[in-house]
Amino acid sequence: MTRLGQMTDQADISSPNAQDTSSATDKRLKVVLTGFGAFPGAPFNPSQTLALAVHRQCQARLQRAGIELEVVILPVVFSAIPSHLAAIKAKSQPDFVLHLGLAARRKQITIETRARNRLSLLHCDAEGRRALAPQIEAEGPTIRPVSLSYLALKSAMSGKGVRIALSHDAGDYICNQTLFLSLGLFEKAGFVHLPKPRAMDRKRAPSSRQASPLTAMIPALERALLCLSRPCCVKI
């Protein structure tokens, strides 16, 4: 698991305003944004690239908005997901967790509304292994609804250069597993599936059927993160 957090300036620890700074930091919303590494059929995973790009390009603005962002890159490995999520909860204690994943056959960004207690026994993970059982949790519920307002996220993310839709099926692979487990572990968790981004081509106008370029997804995701700090994004 690759983790990117905020660096602490050691000079601030001994400053007269250290106590005030600590209090301000404690009041920040702690948001963990995750992406995934490569897996069979996807040597390039845009969810990892996008998560790291958002951390690099948007972190300062998010800090000014009172959001402390941490990025974690998860391995596409069935057996590793539970322990990685548990580590995020123990070490970061986030207010919100937002996962990014790849849905290569989709042509638009899709916000998941629920996760199902199911796994495919056919598809191999990044280590060449298959799921051991068709259910994620043997005694778990059939469905877990997303604990964020996906309608508010959809509205916030919509903008020039991107198309946003809601999805009621997160699949039966590790994306669905991650969301299902997160909804049982974290108070507020959500999942955004990314299409395979098209390359920027200035010689041709983009088709409405083409996926958005990665550069257009960055501000859309920043808007989603900013939305988390608003009451409308918290699902009642």
Summary of the structure (lengths in Angstrom):
residues: 236
radius of gyration: 18.0
end to end distance: 31.8
largest distance: 59.5
contacts: 742
relative contact order: 0.19
helix: 36%
strand: 22%
